[in-house]
């Protein structure tokens, strides 16, 4: 923008940050209230400083602190994405904790079922089994919701307890390790384990493992090349008309790009990865700490966030799910199958939760097995994460890391300040409270609410059909 003095002044548009304002203020308010609680209970203001400094050190700066924060964030990402998919379809899947358990026990069963399979087959099968277990478990309340009007909050809460007891039965019964004194399942096969970053150079010495990584790289190359080609074609279609000298007609700039460029990019990427990556990882690899538990589930979590975003905003299935969530009556009038979309949304949600349980067993558990006491409330924390991120898949990545960091840093906070690590649960509960009650934040910070006409529609009442 040019001013009277002749200088150019750039005006930035910060409107894209407005949806993040209330969640950010909710987080700040929860931390302030938590500080107040620590001050009151300890009687010393310096304890608040020691507690929060210990929290940050434990989450980021202690030995393996950052990697442990990433590890704690992985199940949060999958479970929060599961909750977000349900929210987008107008469903409140409060049963992700139970689906987490069912996915874990399904993965353990598949990981023990077919010993001797190569990792290129066994690991995907195990992940698929965990996703299928969670999807089937979540589809049950989805079907009941669509057919009978049974509210998904009630049915998923009830199925949580069923899944807990069923998992205990399987761990202490048919799948129990006969040689272990602890109550746990037998370990899964080595080929079914989620790879640690430390183990990747050794894993890639197996040509089949290198082939699996090359296929993944080829797929990524194909997707990126296709996206770039489509972007160039859109720009070419929107290009101005070009007048051809010596002819009476006009034509647009050429729009034809290589139709096989995506396949070529995938092929080249895959071949180069297969040939050079095993050699490069042997020459130099940054993850040299053998006690570091960071695993490739972190990459799976990022891929899951991208996949959920693509599904919800770039596909017909996602459009139907969001339409059913916004207004089921309008979706029905448009010819959308309400029953199918409700069941599908719950199945996708449960599948993501099942993958979270699978990765915890295959990548984090010390014995690579399922112990009797397994989860620590990941599924319930994920509701707060999804709300704080406004159900945005990429926002979920950041908020999940925040919660994982708080979970990881709580132990050092307790050691350095004497404050109970369970204060973190209080802070997370406060975050959920303030995010779910925006008028409180608006009142505290004197924020004027935007005057908009909002059509609020609920897809299904308590006991009512969608």
N, C-alpha and C positions, 0 to 999 in steps of 0.2 A: 504494500500500500504506500503510495507516494504522498508525503506530507507537503505543507506549504513551503517549507524550506528547501524542498527539492530532494531530500534524502529519502531513501527507500526504507520502510519499516515493515518487517514481517510480523503479521499477527497470527499467532498460533491458536488453533482450535483445540481446546482442552475438553470439549464436551464428551469425548469418548471415555473420560475418566469419571464422569458423574455417577455411573452405576457402581463404581468401586468406593464411593465416598462413605456410604452408610456401613458397608461391611468393614472398611478400615477403621471407622470410628467405633464400631462395635468391638473390634479387637482391642483398640487402645483403651476403651472403657473397661473391658474385662480385665486387662492387665493392671489398670489403676485400682479397680476394686480388689483384685487379688493382692496388690501391694498393701492396700488398706487392711485387709484381713491379716496379712503377715505381720504388719506393724502392731495391730491390736493384740494379736495372740502372743507375739513375742515380747512386746513392750519395748522394743528397741528399733529405731528407725534405720540404723545401719544394717540390721538383719535383712531388710528389704533389698538393700543394695547388694549384700553378699549373696542373697538367694538368686537374684536375677543375673548377677555376674556368673555365679556357678552354673546357672541354667544355660547361658550362652556358651560358656567354656565347654561344658559337657556335650552340648549339641554340635559344636563346630570345631573347637580348637584342641581338645584332648586327643590323644593317640587313637586313631580310627574313629574319632567322633563324627566327622562328616560322613564317612561311609556308613556308619551305623544309623545315622539320621536318614540317609537314603533308603537303607534297608527297612527301617520302620515306616517310611512313607509309602512303600510299594503296596502293601495291602490296603492302605487308606485310599490310594488312587483307584484301585479296582472297585472297592466297595462303595466309594463315593460316586464313581461313574454309574454303578448299579442303581444307587438311590436316585441319581439325576435322570437316568433313563425312565424310571418309574414316574418321577415328578413331571417330566415332559409329556408323558401320556396321561397325566391326571391321576396317577396312582401313588400311594404312599407305601412303598415296600419297606416295612420296618423289620422284615425277616431276613435281612442280608447276613446277619450273624449265623442263623441256622443254615442258610445256603452255603455259607463259608465252611461250616462243618461238613455238610454233605459233599461238597466239592473235594475237601481234603480226604475223606474216607474213600471216595470213588477213585481218587488219584492213587492212593496207597494200594487199593485193590488191583488197579491196572498196572502199577509199577512192580507188583509181585507176580502178576499173572503170567507174563511171557518173558522169562529170563532168556538171555542170549540174543535178543534182538539188538540191532545196532541203534545208536542214539538217534540217527536220522529218522527212524521209525518209532522207536519206543518213547522218546520224549514228547513228540507231537501227539501220540496216542494217549499218553498220560494226561497231558494238558486238555485234550479233547474229552477224556473221561471225566475230569474234574468239572469242566464247563457243562457237560451234559448232565451230570448229577445235580449241579446247582440249578440248571435250567428246568429240569423236570420237577424239582422240588418247588420252584417258584411258580411254575405253570399251574400247579394245583390251586392255590388261592386265586390266580388269574382266571381260571375257568369257573371257579365258584362265584367270583365277582360278576363275570359276564352272564352266567346262566341263572344264578339264584339271587344275585344282589347281595350276597354275603360280603361285608366290608373287608377289604384286604388288610386293614390294620389289625382287626381281630384275628383273622385266619392266619396271617403271617406270625403274629405273636404266639399263637397256639402251636404252630408248626415249629417255631424255634425250640420249644421245650421237647417236642417230639424228636427233633434232630439231635439235640444234646443227648437224650437218653439212648437214641439209636446208635449214635457214635460210641458212647460208653459201652454199649452191649457188644458192638463189633470189635472194639479195641481190647476188651477184657475176655472176649469169646473167640469167635472164628478166626480173627486176624491177629490174635495175640502172639507175640514172639515166644516160642516155647523155651528158648535158651536164656532169656533175659529175666532178671529178678524184678525189674520194674514192670509196671503195667503199661505196655506199649506194643505197637505192631512191629512186625519184622521189617527191617530196612527194605527200601525199594532197590531195584537193580541199579547198578552203577550207570548204565546207559540211560536210565529214566531220570537221573538227577538234573536239576537246573544248574548250569555251569557257574562256577565262581570265576570272576575276572582273573584271579591268580592262576587258575587251572587252564585258561584258554590256550596258551602256547602248547601245553602238553596235549590237550584235546585235539588241536588242529593237526597233530602229527598223524592222526588217523585219516586216511583219504576220504572216508565216508563223512566224517565230521566236517572236513574242509569243504566237501561237496554241499553239505547242508547250509553252511555259512555262505557259500557262493550262490546258492539258490536264493537265499534271503537277500543278498546284495543285488542279484539280478532283478528281483521283484522291486526293490527300492529304486533301482535305476530305471526300470520300466515306468513306474508311477511318476517319478520326477520328470523324465523325458516326455511322457504323455501330457503332463500338466503344462510344461513349458511350450509344447507344440500347440496345444489348444489355446494357450494365452496369446501366442503369436498369431494364430489364425483369427482370433477375435479382434485383435488390433488391425489385422489386414482387412477384415470385413468392414471395420469402421473407418478405414482410411478414406480420404477424400477422392473424388473422381479424378482420373488422369486423362487428359486430352492427348490422343495419339496424333502426331503430326502427319499430315497428308491423308488423313481419313476423316470421314464425316461423323463417325460415331465416337463415343467416349467409353472408357472402360475403367474399372477399378485396378488398383495395384494388385499384382498376382497374389493369390491366397493359397497356392498349393505348396505345401511343405511335404517333406518325405513321409509318406504314409507308414513306412516301415522303420522310421527313425527310432521309435520307441523300442521295437524289438531288437534293433541293432544296438542301442544303448544298453539294454538288458543283457544281451549276449556278451558284449565287450566287458561290461562290469563284472559279470559272473566269471568269465574266463580269467580276467586279471586277478580277481579275488582268490580264485582257486589256486592260481599259480604262485602269487607273490605273498599273500597274507600269512601262510604258515612260516615262510622264510623270514618275513619282517618281524613277526612276533618272537621268533627265536633270537634275532639280532638285537632287538630292543623292545621292552614291554614295560609300561609304567607301573603295573600292579605287581610288585615283588614281595609284598608282605604275605607270607603264607598263613597268617592268622586273621587276615582281613576277610570278612564274610560277604563283601559286596558281590552281588551276582547279577546275571543278565536279566533278571526279573525287572530291573530298573528300565532296561530298554523295552521290555514287554509293556511296562506301564505307560511309557511315552507313546508307544504304538497304539495301545488301547485308547488313549485319550484322542489321538488323531483319528482312529477308526470310528469312535463314537461321534465325534464332530462330523465326520464325513457321512455317517449313517443318518444322523438327525437332520442335517442341513443340505445334503447334496443328493439324497435319494428319495424315490417315491415312498418307500417304506417309512423313512423318517418324517416325511411330510404328513403322511396319514397318522402316524403316532402323535405328532404335535397337534394335528387338527382334532383328533379324538380327545386329547388332553385339554385343548382350549374350549371346545364346545362339541360334546358328543352328539347333540341333536342335529347340529349343522353337518357334522360328519356323516351321520346316518342319512340325512336328506341328500347329501352329495353321492350316496351310493357306497360309502365305505363300510366294510364289515367290522362292526364294533367288537363283536366277540373275538374275532381273529386278532384284531389289533391289541386288545387288552391282554389276551393270552401271550401274544408275541412279545409285547413290551415286558411282561413279567418274566418270560423265558430268557430274553436278552439280559435283563437285570440279574436274574439268578445265575446265568452263565458267567457273567463278569465276577459275581461274588464267588462262584465255584473256582474260577481261575485264581482268585486271591488265596483261597485255602490251599489250592494245589501248589502254588509257589512257596507258601510258608512251609509246607511239608518237604518239597523237593529241593528247596534252596536254602532254607534258614535253619530248620531243625537239625540239631547236632548229629543225631543218629540217622537222619534221613528217613524218619519214621513218624508215626502219629502217636504221641504220648497221650495218656488219659486226660491230663489237664493241658489244654491246648491254647485256646484263644484268650485274650484279655480284653474283650470288649471292643475290638476293632469295628465291628458292625454298627454299634450304637454311636461311636464317635464319628463315623462317616456321615451320619445324618447332619451333624453340625457342619462338617466340611462342605457338603453339598450345598447347604443353605448359605454358608459364608461365601462360597464361590458363585452364588447365584445360578447354580446348575450349569455353569460353563465348563466344558471339558478341560480347557487350558487353564482356567482359573483353579480348577480342582488340583492340577499338578502343583501349583504354588502353595495352595492352602494345605495340601497333604504333606508337603515337605515341612511346612510350619508346624503342623501337629506332630509329625514324626520327630522333628527336632526337639519339641517340648517333651515328648515322651522319652527320647533318648537322654536329654540333659537333666531329667528329673533326679536321677541318682546322684550325680555330682552336686546338684543343688542341695540335696538333703545332707550330703557329707560336708559341704563347705559352710553351710549356714545353720544346720540343725532343723530346718523347716521340712515338714513331712512332704515327701514327693507326691502325695495325693492332693496337694494344693493344685497340681496341674489339672486334675479332674474337675476341681472347682472352677478354675479359669475356663476350661473348655465348656463347662455347663453355663457359665456366664456368657460366653461367646454365643452359644446357642440361644440363650434367653434374649440377648440384645439384638441378634440378627432376626429372630422371629417376631420381635416387637419393635419395629422401626419408630413408632411414635415416641418411645422412650428416648432414643438417640436424638431424634429431632428436637425433643423438648430440652434435653440436657445441653445440646450445642446450639440451640436457637436457630435451627434450620427450617426455613419455610418450605412447606410441602408444595409440590408442583400441582397446579390446578389443572387436572386432566379428567376427561370423561372416561371412566374405566368400566368396561363391561365385565363383571366378574361372573364366571359360570363355573359351577362345580360339576364334575363328571358323574359323581354319584354320592348320594348322602349315606348316612349311617343306615345300612340295611336296605338302601334303595338301589335300583338298577341303574346302570350307566346309560 
